Amino acid sequence: MDKPGLFCIGMEVENLKAKIEEFKSKGAKVTMEPTPITVGLLAFNRRPEQG
């Protein structure tokens, strides 16, 4: 297999929007900005080495 599939981990943070900005500053690519869901906010990002 030369292409990775989706790998997801969930974590709870005090301020998701601030954490996403921190990840961006470290080179992570946000694939879904914080979005309201039933229990709070949801966001997706890629590790910097994933491009």
C-alpha positions in Angstrom: 0.0 0.0 0.0 1.7 3.2 -1.0 -1.1 5.7 0.0 -2.1 6.0 3.7 -5.7 5.8 4.7 -7.5 8.0 7.2 -6.2 7.8 10.7 -8.0 9.8 13.4 -7.5 10.5 17.0 -9.8 12.5 19.2 -8.7 14.8 22.0 -10.4 17.4 24.1 -8.7 20.9 24.4 -9.8 24.1 26.1 -9.8 26.2 23.0 -9.9 24.3 19.7 -9.6 27.4 17.5 -6.4 28.5 19.3 -5.0 24.9 19.1 -5.6 24.8 15.3 -3.8 28.1 14.9 -0.9 26.6 16.9 -0.8 23.6 14.6 -0.9 25.9 11.5 2.1 27.9 12.9 4.0 24.6 13.1 3.3 23.7 9.5 0.2 21.5 9.8 -2.3 21.8 7.0 -5.9 22.2 8.2 -8.3 20.2 6.0 -11.4 21.2 7.9 -11.6 24.4 10.0 -13.4 24.1 13.4 -17.0 23.3 12.7 -19.9 23.2 15.1 -21.3 19.7 15.9 -23.7 18.5 18.5 -21.2 18.2 21.3 -18.9 21.1 20.4 -16.5 21.7 17.6 -14.7 19.4 15.2 -11.6 20.1 13.0 -9.2 18.0 10.9 -5.6 18.6 10.1 -2.6 16.8 8.5 0.8 16.4 10.0 3.4 18.7 8.4 5.3 15.8 6.9 2.1 14.6 5.1 2.0 17.8 2.9 
